[in-house]
Amino acid sequence: MSRSAPYAISPPPNFPSAIIVSSLSLPRSRFTKTRQASASALYSAWTEQHRVVELRALLANIARHQRGFHLLAGDFNTLAPGDLLDFRKLPNRLRALVWLSGGKIRWRTIQLVLDAGYVDAYRLGHQGISGFTFPSWAPHVRLDYVFTPAGFSNRVHSCEIVTHPAAPAASDHLPLLAEVDFA
């Protein structure tokens, strides 16, 4: 196993966070490279603005460094365009944030990924199905995604939400399981 040095993608000035990306190569494995990025984690209109900036930096970095098939996956803490949210079902702490944000749900982050030429791996096989992932004990909103460049969408064999009874004990989000061909 080899590990390349992590590198940072810095957002524009006056943004307090940065995206850290690391790469891991595993010999004789179906998975050849893994890159992990961490971005703004809490939902609100303010963090949505930060996520857009962070994601633009990440997408620009991918364009410079990544050749071929890859995935963008994780908790994006935002809705996809057209997705609806029932505020009444949100935990109290999140309801307050949405209220403080003017009661509007932003979805620019996901639109930015789609506009960059990616497709939603879950939607490839699940048109018209909600795909709720949050909260894990009573899912009613979709915040978790797997994206791949549109030209490689045929490499995604499936993308499913894991609804095992133990999932709520592991996380407040239900995990996604994507079966992909990295060859």
Beta strands, then each sheet from edge to edge (+ up, - down):
strand 1: 2-9
strand 2: 19-25
strand 3: 34-36
strand 4: 72-75
strand 5: 118-120
strand 6: 144-149
strand 7: 156-161
strand 8: 176-180
sheet 1: 1+ 2- 3+
sheet 2: 4+ 6- 5+
sheet 3: 7+ 8-
end
